[in-house]
Amino acid sequence: MSWSAEQYMKFEDERTRPARDLLDQIPNLPDGPLYDLGCGPGNSTELIHDRFPAYLLTGIDSDENMLTAARKRLTHTRFEKGDLAEWTPPQPAVLLFANAVFQWLPDHLAILDRLMDQLIPGGTLAVQMPDNLDEPSHASMRDLAEDARFSKFYANGSQRRDPLPAPAAYLDRLTAKSIKIDVWHTIYYHRLANADAIVEWVKGTGLRPYLDVLPPDARETYLSAYLDHIRDAYPPLADGRVLLKFPRLFVVAVKR
Ligand SMILES: C[S@@+](CC[C@H](N)C(=O)[O-])C[C@H]1O[C@@H](n2cnc3c(N)ncnc32)[C@H](O)[C@@H]1O
């Protein structure tokens, strides 16, 4: 799937808030290297840098467009290309921070388990993932993909994201390696200008794999039908704006 730093950053404040909330739960760290996994355009990396300015921090991402934006944003921080499905830090880390990336990786529980082994004792694995596949914003994408006008473009299923495992699965998998582990959900309610703003939001993330596979004319028809779904599903508030409900799952584990 392709990414656009510019599209993603249209909602920078809203998208960065969970990264801030995740960072707030990280205890003081022993000495050692920090990594921002799936660093995107560097918004989460900047928060980590501000909290731990004396540490060696590296951002890792698989997308060149995102890495270019991150390097422009934080000129003194290292950013490297890597695929988290197989990436391991060159030396044991004290922080592996991952805001809004592991939802894209199949069987990420196994990856998180493996990454726990790459932390020094007292180091922290901190992960946040959108848990929003049942929200109308995402159910509408799937419904439309089954529509006869579009279904032929989605035959290989590459647009699909797996649902997150239940919270208990993270605890079951990571507890033995942790001296402390917390798993929780936070539901954010983002008040956006209108239904078009919701479409703009998901064009930066979840809608991208659905749009990527469509030829231009089908893309326009799909987008217009999608907007109709979103208008129905998110009626205006008293002030004319709309409320985007956005559940997110957090995991913070301190290595034993
Ligand atoms: C939603 S953005 C999150 C950006 C930033 N961490 C934040 O807090 O807003 C997800 C990022 O994960 C990256 N990504 C997705 N799959 C990846 C993979 N397998 N390996 C490395 N990065 C990946 C994407 O390129 C994108 O920049």
The ligand as a Gaussian input file, in Angstrom:
#p B3LYP/6-31G(d) Opt

LIG

0 1
 C       -0.571000       5.389000      10.417000
 S        1.126000       5.731000      10.126000
 C        1.721000       6.091000      11.777000
 C        2.701000       7.222000      11.791000
 C        3.174000       7.695000      13.142000
 N        3.803000       6.613000      13.913000
 C        2.071000       8.297000      14.001000
 O        2.135000       8.126000      15.220000
 O        1.196000       9.013000      13.510000
 C        1.693000       4.078000       9.848000
 C        3.118000       4.017000       9.307000
 O        3.534000       2.647000       9.350000
 C        4.313000       2.384000       8.207000
 N        4.283000       0.941000       7.963000
 C        3.242000       0.170000       7.563000
 N        3.619000      -1.110000       7.444000
 C        4.936000      -1.161000       7.792000
 C        5.904000      -2.196000       7.862000
 N        5.584000      -3.474000       7.563000
 N        7.150000      -1.900000       8.256000
 C        7.499000      -0.621000       8.546000
 N        6.633000       0.416000       8.501000
 C        5.360000       0.146000       8.116000
 C        3.661000       3.191000       7.096000
 O        4.564000       3.432000       6.046000
 C        3.253000       4.454000       7.859000
 O        4.225000       5.440000       7.770000

